[in-house]
Amino acid sequence: MLWVLIAGIGKEIFDLFSGGITDIWDIVVTVAGGYFMWLIMQI
């Protein structure tokens, strides 16, 4: 599941460079969501 989080972060970083600084919140949401899903998978 960790690769999903890494891929999500990579995508958001790419979007950040192509779309501007306003996408930082999307990065925060992606990281938080990915981490939450990872925690669920650990149970």
C-alpha positions, 0 to 999 in steps of 0.5 A: 500500500505504501507505493500508492502513497508514494505515487499519490505524492509524486503526482501531486508534486508534478501537479504542483510544478505544472499547476502552481503553488495553490496545489499544496492543500491537495498534497496535504489531503493526499498524504493524510488520506494515504496515511489513513488508508495505510493505517487501516491496512495494518489492522 
